[in-house]
Amino acid sequence: MEIRNVWKDVKEPLELHEDDRGRIADIFYKDEINHVAIIETKMGDNKEIIRGNHYHKDATQHMLMTEGSMEYWYKPVDSNEPAKMVIQKKGDLISTPPNEIHALRFTENATFVVFSQGVRGGKDYESDTFRVDNIIETSD
């Protein structure tokens, strides 16, 4: 797992341009992206919403938080250790490599964009998705 904020953690060859009109931040440069999706999570009457609890054998995913926040839980697929967690906030881009189990917990409305390198979209959406039991720690 790698996390960076697109507005703050800009490293070459990426660039950030800013003037009195606002900012333009590079997210990717010369990277092959095979699929892009936008995901909205609406709380409704729920106290929390869980997504994920899976891994990909081949695909790498990059999730850019555009609204709200989420808990990102992760661990290697072959690990018996408990999952680790980081909070992802607006502007954060988290990258999930192959064979990393990941799960997302939301306690507020949120929107994020997923950029995938490898099979992940359209009719192939589930072909590189391997479901697992919940890795998120509960307080119960």
Biotite code that builds the C-alpha atoms (Angstrom):
import biotite.structure as struc

atoms = struc.array([
    struc.Atom([0.000, 0.000, 0.000], chain_id="A", res_id=1, res_name="MET", atom_name="CA", element="C"),
    struc.Atom([1.208, 3.474, -0.855], chain_id="A", res_id=2, res_name="GLU", atom_name="CA", element="C"),
    struc.Atom([-0.586, 6.701, -0.010], chain_id="A", res_id=3, res_name="ILE", atom_name="CA", element="C"),
    struc.Atom([0.056, 10.279, -1.077], chain_id="A", res_id=4, res_name="ARG", atom_name="CA", element="C"),
    struc.Atom([-1.963, 13.483, -1.267], chain_id="A", res_id=5, res_name="ASN", atom_name="CA", element="C"),
    struc.Atom([-2.200, 14.786, -4.843], chain_id="A", res_id=6, res_name="VAL", atom_name="CA", element="C"),
    struc.Atom([-2.157, 18.410, -3.611], chain_id="A", res_id=7, res_name="TRP", atom_name="CA", element="C"),
    struc.Atom([0.866, 18.055, -1.300], chain_id="A", res_id=8, res_name="LYS", atom_name="CA", element="C"),
    struc.Atom([3.055, 15.055, -2.169], chain_id="A", res_id=9, res_name="ASP", atom_name="CA", element="C"),
    struc.Atom([4.082, 15.883, -5.739], chain_id="A", res_id=10, res_name="VAL", atom_name="CA", element="C"),
    struc.Atom([7.231, 14.126, -6.941], chain_id="A", res_id=11, res_name="LYS", atom_name="CA", element="C"),
    struc.Atom([8.836, 14.177, -10.398], chain_id="A", res_id=12, res_name="GLU", atom_name="CA", element="C"),
    struc.Atom([7.746, 13.493, -13.064], chain_id="A", res_id=13, res_name="PRO", atom_name="CA", element="C"),
    struc.Atom([4.389, 14.697, -11.657], chain_id="A", res_id=14, res_name="LEU", atom_name="CA", element="C"),
    struc.Atom([3.762, 18.434, -11.405], chain_id="A", res_id=15, res_name="GLU", atom_name="CA", element="C"),
    struc.Atom([1.486, 20.812, -9.531], chain_id="A", res_id=16, res_name="LEU", atom_name="CA", element="C"),
    struc.Atom([0.524, 24.112, -11.150], chain_id="A", res_id=17, res_name="HIS", atom_name="CA", element="C"),
    struc.Atom([-1.044, 26.855, -9.056], chain_id="A", res_id=18, res_name="GLU", atom_name="CA", element="C"),
    struc.Atom([-2.096, 30.435, -9.669], chain_id="A", res_id=19, res_name="ASP", atom_name="CA", element="C"),
    struc.Atom([-4.895, 32.781, -8.590], chain_id="A", res_id=20, res_name="ASP", atom_name="CA", element="C"),
    struc.Atom([-7.429, 30.642, -10.518], chain_id="A", res_id=21, res_name="ARG", atom_name="CA", element="C"),
    struc.Atom([-6.659, 27.469, -8.555], chain_id="A", res_id=22, res_name="GLY", atom_name="CA", element="C"),
    struc.Atom([-4.554, 24.323, -8.910], chain_id="A", res_id=23, res_name="ARG", atom_name="CA", element="C"),
    struc.Atom([-3.891, 21.576, -11.436], chain_id="A", res_id=24, res_name="ILE", atom_name="CA", element="C"),
    struc.Atom([-2.307, 18.433, -9.990], chain_id="A", res_id=25, res_name="ALA", atom_name="CA", element="C"),
    struc.Atom([-0.940, 15.572, -12.067], chain_id="A", res_id=26, res_name="ASP", atom_name="CA", element="C"),
    struc.Atom([-2.243, 12.236, -10.834], chain_id="A", res_id=27, res_name="ILE", atom_name="CA", element="C"),
    struc.Atom([-0.522, 9.978, -13.390], chain_id="A", res_id=28, res_name="PHE", atom_name="CA", element="C"),
    struc.Atom([2.008, 10.613, -16.127], chain_id="A", res_id=29, res_name="TYR", atom_name="CA", element="C"),
    struc.Atom([2.849, 7.996, -18.758], chain_id="A", res_id=30, res_name="LYS", atom_name="CA", element="C"),
    struc.Atom([1.119, 5.253, -16.744], chain_id="A", res_id=31, res_name="ASP", atom_name="CA", element="C"),
    struc.Atom([-1.086, 2.696, -18.468], chain_id="A", res_id=32, res_name="GLU", atom_name="CA", element="C"),
    struc.Atom([-4.578, 2.928, -16.967], chain_id="A", res_id=33, res_name="ILE", atom_name="CA", element="C"),
    struc.Atom([-7.016, 0.282, -18.211], chain_id="A", res_id=34, res_name="ASN", atom_name="CA", element="C"),
    struc.Atom([-10.173, 1.271, -16.348], chain_id="A", res_id=35, res_name="HIS", atom_name="CA", element="C"),
    struc.Atom([-11.571, 4.224, -14.387], chain_id="A", res_id=36, res_name="VAL", atom_name="CA", element="C"),
    struc.Atom([-14.678, 4.142, -12.191], chain_id="A", res_id=37, res_name="ALA", atom_name="CA", element="C"),
    struc.Atom([-16.287, 6.586, -9.780], chain_id="A", res_id=38, res_name="ILE", atom_name="CA", element="C"),
    struc.Atom([-17.864, 5.171, -6.624], chain_id="A", res_id=39, res_name="ILE", atom_name="CA", element="C"),
    struc.Atom([-20.343, 6.962, -4.388], chain_id="A", res_id=40, res_name="GLU", atom_name="CA", element="C"),
    struc.Atom([-21.131, 5.687, -0.923], chain_id="A", res_id=41, res_name="THR", atom_name="CA", element="C"),
    struc.Atom([-24.370, 6.996, 0.559], chain_id="A", res_id=42, res_name="LYS", atom_name="CA", element="C"),
    struc.Atom([-24.954, 6.310, 4.231], chain_id="A", res_id=43, res_name="MET", atom_name="CA", element="C"),
    struc.Atom([-28.753, 6.533, 4.369], chain_id="A", res_id=44, res_name="GLY", atom_name="CA", element="C"),
    struc.Atom([-29.752, 4.985, 7.721], chain_id="A", res_id=45, res_name="ASP", atom_name="CA", element="C"),
    struc.Atom([-26.524, 2.966, 7.974], chain_id="A", res_id=46, res_name="ASN", atom_name="CA", element="C"),
    struc.Atom([-23.980, 3.648, 10.727], chain_id="A", res_id=47, res_name="LYS", atom_name="CA", element="C"),
    struc.Atom([-21.236, 2.257, 8.519], chain_id="A", res_id=48, res_name="GLU", atom_name="CA", element="C"),
    struc.Atom([-20.789, 0.774, 5.071], chain_id="A", res_id=49, res_name="ILE", atom_name="CA", element="C"),
    struc.Atom([-18.157, -1.829, 4.207], chain_id="A", res_id=50, res_name="ILE", atom_name="CA", element="C"),
    struc.Atom([-16.775, -2.344, 0.692], chain_id="A", res_id=51, res_name="ARG", atom_name="CA", element="C"),
    struc.Atom([-14.016, -4.586, -0.579], chain_id="A", res_id=52, res_name="GLY", atom_name="CA", element="C"),
    struc.Atom([-12.729, -7.525, 1.455], chain_id="A", res_id=53, res_name="ASN", atom_name="CA", element="C"),
    struc.Atom([-11.011, -8.875, -1.626], chain_id="A", res_id=54, res_name="HIS", atom_name="CA", element="C"),
    struc.Atom([-7.720, -8.802, -3.490], chain_id="A", res_id=55, res_name="TYR", atom_name="CA", element="C"),
    struc.Atom([-6.566, -8.884, -7.103], chain_id="A", res_id=56, res_name="HIS", atom_name="CA", element="C"),
    struc.Atom([-3.914, -11.297, -8.363], chain_id="A", res_id=57, res_name="LYS", atom_name="CA", element="C"),
    struc.Atom([-2.862, -9.103, -11.298], chain_id="A", res_id=58, res_name="ASP", atom_name="CA", element="C"),
    struc.Atom([-4.450, -5.632, -11.120], chain_id="A", res_id=59, res_name="ALA", atom_name="CA", element="C"),
    struc.Atom([-3.120, -2.601, -9.292], chain_id="A", res_id=60, res_name="THR", atom_name="CA", element="C"),
    struc.Atom([-5.760, -0.119, -8.117], chain_id="A", res_id=61, res_name="GLN", atom_name="CA", element="C"),
    struc.Atom([-5.340, 3.546, -7.269], chain_id="A", res_id=62, res_name="HIS", atom_name="CA", element="C"),
    struc.Atom([-8.169, 5.183, -5.280], chain_id="A", res_id=63, res_name="MET", atom_name="CA", element="C"),
    struc.Atom([-8.457, 8.986, -5.264], chain_id="A", res_id=64, res_name="LEU", atom_name="CA", element="C"),
    struc.Atom([-10.719, 10.351, -2.517], chain_id="A", res_id=65, res_name="MET", atom_name="CA", element="C"),
    struc.Atom([-12.723, 13.281, -3.894], chain_id="A", res_id=66, res_name="THR", atom_name="CA", element="C"),
    struc.Atom([-15.328, 13.727, -1.131], chain_id="A", res_id=67, res_name="GLU", atom_name="CA", element="C"),
    struc.Atom([-15.535, 12.547, 2.473], chain_id="A", res_id=68, res_name="GLY", atom_name="CA", element="C"),
    struc.Atom([-13.161, 10.026, 3.989], chain_id="A", res_id=69, res_name="SER", atom_name="CA", element="C"),
    struc.Atom([-12.778, 6.315, 4.578], chain_id="A", res_id=70, res_name="MET", atom_name="CA", element="C"),
    struc.Atom([-10.808, 3.786, 6.566], chain_id="A", res_id=71, res_name="GLU", atom_name="CA", element="C"),
    struc.Atom([-8.577, 1.723, 4.265], chain_id="A", res_id=72, res_name="TYR", atom_name="CA", element="C"),
    struc.Atom([-7.758, -1.684, 5.772], chain_id="A", res_id=73, res_name="TRP", atom_name="CA", element="C"),
    struc.Atom([-5.052, -3.820, 4.160], chain_id="A", res_id=74, res_name="TYR", atom_name="CA", element="C"),
    struc.Atom([-2.734, -6.792, 4.523], chain_id="A", res_id=75, res_name="LYS", atom_name="CA", element="C"),
    struc.Atom([-0.799, -9.181, 2.271], chain_id="A", res_id=76, res_name="PRO", atom_name="CA", element="C"),
    struc.Atom([-2.874, -12.128, 1.055], chain_id="A", res_id=77, res_name="VAL", atom_name="CA", element="C"),
    struc.Atom([-0.492, -14.669, 2.635], chain_id="A", res_id=78, res_name="ASP", atom_name="CA", element="C"),
    struc.Atom([-0.289, -12.940, 6.048], chain_id="A", res_id=79, res_name="SER", atom_name="CA", element="C"),
    struc.Atom([-1.776, -14.230, 9.307], chain_id="A", res_id=80, res_name="ASN", atom_name="CA", element="C"),
    struc.Atom([-1.179, -10.840, 10.956], chain_id="A", res_id=81, res_name="GLU", atom_name="CA", element="C"),
    struc.Atom([-4.106, -8.480, 11.650], chain_id="A", res_id=82, res_name="PRO", atom_name="CA", element="C"),
    struc.Atom([-4.883, -5.928, 8.949], chain_id="A", res_id=83, res_name="ALA", atom_name="CA", element="C"),
    struc.Atom([-3.501, -2.394, 9.242], chain_id="A", res_id=84, res_name="LYS", atom_name="CA", element="C"),
    struc.Atom([-5.591, 0.736, 8.705], chain_id="A", res_id=85, res_name="MET", atom_name="CA", element="C"),
    struc.Atom([-5.067, 4.274, 7.417], chain_id="A", res_id=86, res_name="VAL", atom_name="CA", element="C"),
    struc.Atom([-7.592, 7.076, 7.044], chain_id="A", res_id=87, res_name="ILE", atom_name="CA", element="C"),
    struc.Atom([-7.963, 8.321, 3.485], chain_id="A", res_id=88, res_name="GLN", atom_name="CA", element="C"),
    struc.Atom([-9.169, 11.936, 3.122], chain_id="A", res_id=89, res_name="LYS", atom_name="CA", element="C"),
    struc.Atom([-10.013, 14.228, 0.232], chain_id="A", res_id=90, res_name="LYS", atom_name="CA", element="C"),
    struc.Atom([-7.045, 14.493, -2.143], chain_id="A", res_id=91, res_name="GLY", atom_name="CA", element="C"),
    struc.Atom([-5.410, 11.263, -0.939], chain_id="A", res_id=92, res_name="ASP", atom_name="CA", element="C"),
    struc.Atom([-4.447, 8.690, -3.561], chain_id="A", res_id=93, res_name="LEU", atom_name="CA", element="C"),
    struc.Atom([-3.914, 5.197, -2.200], chain_id="A", res_id=94, res_name="ILE", atom_name="CA", element="C"),
    struc.Atom([-2.340, 2.520, -4.378], chain_id="A", res_id=95, res_name="SER", atom_name="CA", element="C"),
    struc.Atom([-3.160, -1.157, -3.854], chain_id="A", res_id=96, res_name="THR", atom_name="CA", element="C"),
    struc.Atom([-0.708, -3.628, -5.419], chain_id="A", res_id=97, res_name="PRO", atom_name="CA", element="C"),
    struc.Atom([-1.628, -7.152, -6.514], chain_id="A", res_id=98, res_name="PRO", atom_name="CA", element="C"),
    struc.Atom([-2.124, -9.693, -3.707], chain_id="A", res_id=99, res_name="ASN", atom_name="CA", element="C"),
    struc.Atom([-2.991, -7.095, -1.085], chain_id="A", res_id=100, res_name="GLU", atom_name="CA", element="C"),
    struc.Atom([-6.317, -7.719, 0.616], chain_id="A", res_id=101, res_name="ILE", atom_name="CA", element="C"),
    struc.Atom([-8.165, -4.454, 1.031], chain_id="A", res_id=102, res_name="HIS", atom_name="CA", element="C"),
    struc.Atom([-11.407, -3.388, 2.661], chain_id="A", res_id=103, res_name="ALA", atom_name="CA", element="C"),
    struc.Atom([-13.004, 0.028, 3.049], chain_id="A", res_id=104, res_name="LEU", atom_name="CA", element="C"),
    struc.Atom([-15.138, 1.292, 5.949], chain_id="A", res_id=105, res_name="ARG", atom_name="CA", element="C"),
    struc.Atom([-17.247, 4.429, 5.589], chain_id="A", res_id=106, res_name="PHE", atom_name="CA", element="C"),
    struc.Atom([-19.004, 6.351, 8.352], chain_id="A", res_id=107, res_name="THR", atom_name="CA", element="C"),
    struc.Atom([-19.991, 9.314, 6.149], chain_id="A", res_id=108, res_name="GLU", atom_name="CA", element="C"),
    struc.Atom([-21.062, 9.933, 2.559], chain_id="A", res_id=109, res_name="ASN", atom_name="CA", element="C"),
    struc.Atom([-18.031, 9.671, 0.306], chain_id="A", res_id=110, res_name="ALA", atom_name="CA", element="C"),
    struc.Atom([-16.969, 9.634, -3.329], chain_id="A", res_id=111, res_name="THR", atom_name="CA", element="C"),
    struc.Atom([-13.765, 8.260, -4.794], chain_id="A", res_id=112, res_name="PHE", atom_name="CA", element="C"),
    struc.Atom([-12.354, 7.512, -8.229], chain_id="A", res_id=113, res_name="VAL", atom_name="CA", element="C"),
    struc.Atom([-10.660, 4.162, -8.913], chain_id="A", res_id=114, res_name="VAL", atom_name="CA", element="C"),
    struc.Atom([-7.962, 3.935, -11.586], chain_id="A", res_id=115, res_name="PHE", atom_name="CA", element="C"),
    struc.Atom([-7.020, 0.344, -12.439], chain_id="A", res_id=116, res_name="SER", atom_name="CA", element="C"),
    struc.Atom([-3.942, -1.029, -14.125], chain_id="A", res_id=117, res_name="GLN", atom_name="CA", element="C"),
    struc.Atom([-5.018, -4.440, -15.401], chain_id="A", res_id=118, res_name="GLY", atom_name="CA", element="C"),
    struc.Atom([-8.356, -6.193, -15.809], chain_id="A", res_id=119, res_name="VAL", atom_name="CA", element="C"),
    struc.Atom([-11.066, -4.603, -13.661], chain_id="A", res_id=120, res_name="ARG", atom_name="CA", element="C"),
    struc.Atom([-13.832, -2.982, -15.723], chain_id="A", res_id=121, res_name="GLY", atom_name="CA", element="C"),
    struc.Atom([-16.958, -3.718, -17.691], chain_id="A", res_id=122, res_name="GLY", atom_name="CA", element="C"),
    struc.Atom([-17.753, -7.395, -18.194], chain_id="A", res_id=123, res_name="LYS", atom_name="CA", element="C"),
    struc.Atom([-14.315, -8.260, -16.744], chain_id="A", res_id=124, res_name="ASP", atom_name="CA", element="C"),
    struc.Atom([-15.064, -6.509, -13.426], chain_id="A", res_id=125, res_name="TYR", atom_name="CA", element="C"),
    struc.Atom([-14.983, -9.694, -11.318], chain_id="A", res_id=126, res_name="GLU", atom_name="CA", element="C"),
    struc.Atom([-12.443, -11.755, -13.298], chain_id="A", res_id=127, res_name="SER", atom_name="CA", element="C"),
    struc.Atom([-9.475, -10.671, -11.119], chain_id="A", res_id=128, res_name="ASP", atom_name="CA", element="C"),
    struc.Atom([-11.392, -10.238, -7.851], chain_id="A", res_id=129, res_name="THR", atom_name="CA", element="C"),
    struc.Atom([-10.937, -12.812, -5.094], chain_id="A", res_id=130, res_name="PHE", atom_name="CA", element="C"),
    struc.Atom([-13.272, -12.441, -2.097], chain_id="A", res_id=131, res_name="ARG", atom_name="CA", element="C"),
    struc.Atom([-12.118, -13.058, 1.477], chain_id="A", res_id=132, res_name="VAL", atom_name="CA", element="C"),
    struc.Atom([-13.607, -12.941, 4.972], chain_id="A", res_id=133, res_name="ASP", atom_name="CA", element="C"),
    struc.Atom([-13.835, -9.526, 6.621], chain_id="A", res_id=134, res_name="ASN", atom_name="CA", element="C"),
    struc.Atom([-10.405, -8.152, 7.615], chain_id="A", res_id=135, res_name="ILE", atom_name="CA", element="C"),
    struc.Atom([-11.743, -5.050, 9.389], chain_id="A", res_id=136, res_name="ILE", atom_name="CA", element="C"),
    struc.Atom([-11.282, -4.974, 13.162], chain_id="A", res_id=137, res_name="GLU", atom_name="CA", element="C"),
    struc.Atom([-14.476, -4.502, 15.098], chain_id="A", res_id=138, res_name="THR", atom_name="CA", element="C"),
    struc.Atom([-14.858, -3.088, 18.588], chain_id="A", res_id=139, res_name="SER", atom_name="CA", element="C"),
    struc.Atom([-17.256, -5.879, 19.634], chain_id="A", res_id=140, res_name="ASP", atom_name="CA", element="C"),
])
